[in-house]
Amino acid sequence: MAKTLDDIFDDDASGLLNQKEKSTNLNTDEDRLIDSFEEINAFYEKNNSEPSTGSMSEYSLSARLRGFRSNDSKKKILKPFDRFNLLGEVEMEKRTLDDILAEDDLGLLNPEGDLSIFEFRHTPKIDKRADADFVAQRTSIKEKNFEKYEVMFKQVHQDLKSGKRKLLPAENVYKNIQVEHFYLLDGLLLYLESAVLTEEEIGGRKRLDGRTVTIFENATMSNMLYRSLGKVIQKNGKVITDTDENVQYQLNRSTGFVEEEDLQSGWVYVLKSKSKRAEIISLDDLFKIGFSTTKVIDRIKNASKEATYLYSDVEIIATYSCYNLNVQAFEKLIHRFFAENCLNIDIYDAEGRRLVPREWFVVPLPIIDEAINLLIKGTIVNYRYDRVARKIVLK
């Protein structure tokens, strides 16, 4: 049977738990006054009457009691110990908070005293951060206003089910988070409709941040910060890829016909490696397909020192001038089109770090030229590359 606390105390055979009051030989005047009055209390408790003048011992106690009754200051001290009301009514002093604070002889409550105890000297101080200009909260969207978004969310679900879209890990999230794209957060689809971004310096580094308009499929919206959105997606979310049709639309919208006022975006290029590595030399149809905002000849000057060029010099095979090109849309389409033929080798830098090149493809040069022309025309989404037949065919 479990012992109670009382059982444990009662089982103290050695008396280890007996509390002994500490004795002291130092008595104050007040202590002696109280002891003197306690003698009168003891007499009354024994005899049930006040001491009288019948004997010398009683006379002494009686005289002492009369002395206490005639002294107001002593009565105030003794009244808390007056168990038999021998002193009668005593008007006790009512102490206010101000009275208590006024008796702070040691200055413990003085706000202008030594406050060094509150100073942090051996621990780092927490930097005071600027208060957020406004806390982002989700708000409901009226049913009528949400209708267009509901159609979009339903389409994304269908695209995911059919394989037109895929869920990818949220890596390099600030490069992958784009306006007019969809993401998955805690099992809920969201659409980043817009973002007003400005460059801010944080911790000595310049970063883009600003308020977003983020729509959730449960008919709510938020104006959370761009970087905050990126953090939560990276922690508890997924990136949803775009469809080929949408990427092609973005590309077409940014290119179209070239006119005088149009700006040249750069050059799409096709390169061949001059590497002496056996696994590279053995691949006759190995080409790099990429994009450069500077002239290609200038871009490849230091090719032998860069991993993206396999740490070797390269030969320019073809270049295509591009105007108003949506670079990200182009790279997504062309790399997805030849994804099954991407070079799969490991490259190591001077420090032994493993690198994986992503823009090299084992595809015949005429096929690459045909694919780029289909992409520029806006029809590449209707085709696929048959790696077995080594030709482009209709889907």
Secondary structure, 3 states (H helix, E strand, C coil): CCCCHHHHHHCCCCCCCCCCCCCCCCCCHHHHHHHHHHHHHHHHHHHCCCCCCCCHHHHHHHHHHHHHHCCHHHHHHHHHHCCCCCCCCCCCCCCCHHHHHHCCCCCCCCCCCCCHHHCCCCCCCCCCCCCCCCCCCCEECCHHHHHHHHHHHHHHHHHHHHCCCCEEECCCHHHHCCCCEEEEECCEEEEEEEECCEEEEECCEEEEECEEEEEECCCEEECCEHHHHHHHHHHHEEEECCCHHHHHHHHHHHCCCCCCCCCEEEEEEEEEECCCCHHHHCCCCEEEEEEECCCHHHHCCCHHHCHHHCCCCEEEEEEEEEECCCHHHHHHHHHHHCHHHECCCCEECCCCCEECCCCEEECCHHHHHHHHHHHHHCCHHHEEEECCCCEEEEC
